[in-house]
Amino acid sequence: MTKPKITDILVGLYTKQESKFFNEHYTFTIATRKEVTKSKPKFYLLFKERKERKYRYFSSLYPTKIEKVYSVEHKGIAYQIKGYKSNVIEIATVCR
């Protein structure tokens, strides 16, 4: 049995605790950049498999016109991250 890729299991609901959110496969953390530029927004995502210790870069968090909704891109796939409840995050793919 092959291990699922992150892009195969990324979409769905996540439990949020402070600046982290997770499901049974992955944990994400929202990090803050020290230096913000036009192409590098203030916030970005790091991720790790649940058993791993070290986080890896995932994507910048680009603000949208909708409150508490960010867009991200990972390996050429666009996603929206919606923090619509205080303890739940939803990740959905974006059709272009």
Rosetta blueprint (number, residue, H / E / L):
1 M L
2 T L
3 K L
4 P L
5 K L
6 I H
7 T H
8 D H
9 I H
10 L L
11 V L
12 G E
13 L E
14 Y E
15 T E
16 K E
17 Q E
18 E L
19 S L
20 K E
21 F E
22 F E
23 N L
24 E L
25 H L
26 Y E
27 T E
28 F E
29 T E
30 I E
31 A E
32 T E
33 R L
34 K L
35 E L
36 V L
37 T L
38 K L
39 S L
40 K L
41 P L
42 K L
43 F E
44 Y E
45 L E
46 L E
47 F E
48 K E
49 E E
50 R L
51 K L
52 E L
53 R L
54 K L
55 Y L
56 R E
57 Y E
58 F E
59 S E
60 S E
61 L L
62 Y E
63 P E
64 T L
65 K L
66 I L
67 E L
68 K L
69 V E
70 Y E
71 S E
72 V E
73 E E
74 H E
75 K L
76 G L
77 I E
78 A E
79 Y E
80 Q E
81 I E
82 K E
83 G E
84 Y E
85 K E
86 S L
87 N L
88 V E
89 I E
90 E E
91 I E
92 A E
93 T E
94 V L
95 C L
96 R L
